[in-house]
Amino acid sequence: MTTAVVILNWNGAALLREFLPSVVNAVQASEAVLVVADNGSTDDSLTLLATEFPSVTVCPLDQNYGFAEGYNRALAWVRDTLGCEVYVLLNSDVFTPEGFLSPLLRRLETDQVCGVVCPKLRAYKEPSRFEYAGAAGGRLSALGYPYCRGRVLHRTEVDHGQYDTPAQVDWATGACLAIRAALYWEMGGFEGRFFAHMEEIDLCWRIRRAGYTIYCEPSSVVYHLGGGSLSNQSPRKVYLNFRNNRLMLRRNLPPGLRKFLILSLRFWLDGAVAALYLCTGRWRFFKAVLAAHRDYWRMRASFAPCGREGA
């Protein structure tokens, strides 16, 4: 299957210098095409790519479109310029051992119902442990909170092989996933208005509603640094997570009493989190939750709810 490995970069010259050599080696061994899409960087990323990584194909974007719309534009360029049957989305802070691609592509080649597949994600700084962003594949709780096999909240497990059987999951992390190109466009790609956070969960949910499966393939392992774009201590990250999660639930939950109850309960739970931020003096986080709910109500009309029963 013709494959493009696409890294979206924004002011990440230091990360490219550290992690891109491993990707170049892995991609060359697999005969895929490696593309770095630059999201309007103002550092020396483009100079670095031209001088130190001349074999890498560069797609320059004119500004920072965020993760979601940045990938939509980058993958449209790949579609129009290179073709390719499979896109592998890869963060710029991921170390890739040689051979990581083969199990992912084999799953897509042999399982025609599988639309997206991800590797196990381990922590770059603690290689024996799973990494927060994706661990061994993503799940959604009954109330729509995302978590992972191998990670609940901020606690991650040591990888003892407990998730070494390929398994269907609810979502694959945007840190590293492989997706059928035709399916990406059939689903309309990422929700660009999300900017960042939850966009891969939303896309995977839409893909499952269309009858495809999402898999974690544990024979593929990559190592993620994490926190390269927004710190866990960023109010901006809190805002995006709260707003986008609620918009995702509105779009994807099947209509009915259960949806009404979940959205209502989540309103009060989000309010409880905001109150905790307020009581502990974290004003910026408190304001971020309020802004997320304000903008949810402003945007909700343009997020058409799911019109049929689904996952």
N, C-alpha and C positions, 0 to 999 in steps of 0.2 A: 504494500500500500504506500503510495507516494505521501510523504510526510514532511510537514514544516514544523520545526520547533521554534516557537515565537516567544521572545522575552520582551516585556514592556519595561522600558527604562525611563526614569525621571531623576535627573541629577544624581545618578548612582555610579559615577565613575569609579569610586573606591570599591564598590561591590563588584562591578564588572571586572576590575583588575584582579580581584581575589577569586571570584567564582567562575568567570567565563572560561578560563582554560580547561576546567573539568568538563564543561558542556561541549566545547569544541572537540575534545577528544572523544567523548561519548557519541556525539552526533556524526562525526566523521566515520567512526566505526560502524554506524548503523546506516550510513548512506542517506540520511535525511538532510534537509536543508535547514540551516540555522539562520534565523532572522532576529535582529534586535530592532525593535520599533522604539524610536526615541520620542518621548512625550514632551517635546519642547524644552529640553534641558538647557539650563544656563551655565552649567559647569563645563568641564572639558570632556564630556562623554563622547561626543562625535569625533573629536581629535584623537582620543584614546582608541576608539574603534578603527579609525583609518590607519593609525600608525602601528598599533600592536596586534590588531586582529583583522588583517586585510581579507581573510577568507570569509568573514561574516558578512552576510547581506544586511544592509541597513535600510530601514524604512523611516525617514524623518517626518515627524508630525509637526505642525506649525505652532502648537501650543500644548499645555497640559490639559488633556481631556479627562483625566482621572483614569482609574483602572477599567471601569466598565466601558465607557465610550472610547477610551484609548484603544482597547482591544478590538472593539467593533471596527474602528477605522483601520487599525493595523491588519486585521484579518481580511477586511475588504480589499486592501492593497495586495495581500498574499493571494487571495482568490483571483484577482484580476491580472496579477503579474506572473504568479508561479503555478496556479492551479492547486494541486495537492488534495488528497482524499481525506487526510487526517491532520488536525491541528493539535499540537502539544503545547499547552500554555505553561510557561515556566517562569517563576519569579527570578529576579536578578540575584537573589541571595540564597540560591540553592546549589549545593554541591551534588553533582551527578556522577556516580560510578559508571564506568564503561559497562554497557549491557543493560542499563535501566530501561531502555526503550523497548527491547524485544518482547518482554512479557505483556506490556501494554498493547502493542500492536497485534500480538498473537491473540489476545482476548477479543479484539475487535474483528480480526479476520475469521475467527472460528465461531463466534457467537453473534449472529446477525441481529439479535434483539438488544444487545448491549450497545448503548449509545455513548456512554462516557465511562472511562476507567481511570483510576488513580493508583499510584504506588503507596506503600507505607511511607509515612513521613517521620523521620527521626530528627532529633535536635542536633544541630551542627556542633554546638559546644558541649553537649552531653550525648555522644553518639549511641549510647545504650538505651536512652529514653526516647519515647515518642515526643513529637513536637506539637505544640499547641494548635497550630493552624489547621491540621488535618488528621494527625495521628494515623489510625488504621481505618479511616473512612468515617464520613459524617452521618449523624442521626439527627432527627428532630423529635423533641418531646411532644407529649400530647397537647401541650400549650404553645407549641411552635418555637420553643427555645432550641437553638442548635447546640449539639455537643458531639463528641467523637468517641469511637471505640478506642480505648487507651487514654482518654482524657475526659474528665468532668470538671467544669469550671476551670480553674487554673492549675489543677493537679494532673500531672501526667504519669503514666506507668512506665516502668522499665520493660523493654521488649524482651520477653522470655520465649517468644514464639507462640504466645497465646492467641494470636490472630493470624496464624500462618496458613489458614484455609481461605481460598478466594470466597468472597462474600458479597451479596448485594447490600448496598447501603442507600441512604436517602440522598446524600450529596457528596460530591468530590471537591476537594479544596482547590481553589484557584492558584495555590502555590505550585501545583503540578497536576495537570490532568490532560488526558487525551480524549478528543471528541471527534466524531465523524463530521467532516466539513459540511456535507449536505444537510445534516441534522442541525448544525449550528445555525445555518441560514433559514432552514424551515421553521425553526423556533423563534426567529427574529433576533438571535444573538443575545448579548447581555442587555439588561435594562439600563440604558445610558444615563437616565436621570438619577440612578442610585449613586453615581460618581465612584464610590468605592464601598465595599462591605455588603455582604449578603447577595451580591449579584450572581455568584456561582450557585448559591443555594436556590435562589429563585429560578435560574435557568434549569438546574437539575430537577426541580419540582415540576416545571412545565414539561420537561422531557419525560418524566415518569407518567404524568397525566396523559401523554401521547402514546403510552404503551411500551416505552423502552425501559431498559434497566440501567442502573448505575452500579459499577463494581469497584471494589478495592482488590487489586492484584498484589498479594504480599510478596511474590517472588521478585518484585521490583521495589527497590528501596532508594530514597534520596534523602539528603540531609539539609534541613532548612534553618537558616539563622533566625529569621523572624524579626518583626518590628522595624523593617527597613523603610516603610512609608510613614506610618503613624504609630506612635508609641501607645502602649496600653494606658498610659497616663494622660492621653490627649482628650480634652473635651470634644474636639472635632470628631474623634473616633466614637465617643459615646453618642453624640448627636446622630451620626450616620447609622450606627447600629440600631438605635431605638427607632428612628424614622423608617429605615429601610425594612426592618423586620415587620413592622406593622403594615407597611404597604404590601410586602410579600404575602402576609397572611390574608389581607383583603383580596388579593388577586387569586390566590391558589386554593384557599379553603373552599370545599364544596358548600353551596348554599344550604341554609337550614338553621335549626335551633342550635346545633353544635357550634356552628360558626359564630352565631350571635353571642353565645355564652363565652366562647374563647376570647373574642375581641373585647367583650365587656370585662372579663376577669383580667385580661392583660392590661386594660386601662388602669384598673385599681392597683395591680402589681407594679406597673411602671410608676404610678403615683407614690407607692410606698418606697421605691428606690429613690425617687426625687426627694422625698421627705428625709430619707437617711442622709443623702448628700447635704441637705440643708442643715440638719441637726449636727452634722460633723464639720460644718464650716467649709465644705467644698462647693463654693458658690458657683464656680464656672461649670461644674458638672450638673448642678441643680438647674442652671439656666439651659444647659445643653439638652436635658430631658424635656423641659418645657418647650424649647424651640423645636425639638423633634416632633412633639405632638401637635404643635401649632402648624408646622409645615405638612404633617400628615393630613390634617383636615383641609389644607389648601390644595393638596395634590390628589386626594383620594378619588375625586370624580373622574380623573383621567386614567385611573387604574381599574379597568373593567374587571368585575369579579368573575370567578370561574363559573361557567354556565352549565357545567355538568359534574356529575359525581366523579371524584378522582382521589388520588392519594393525598 
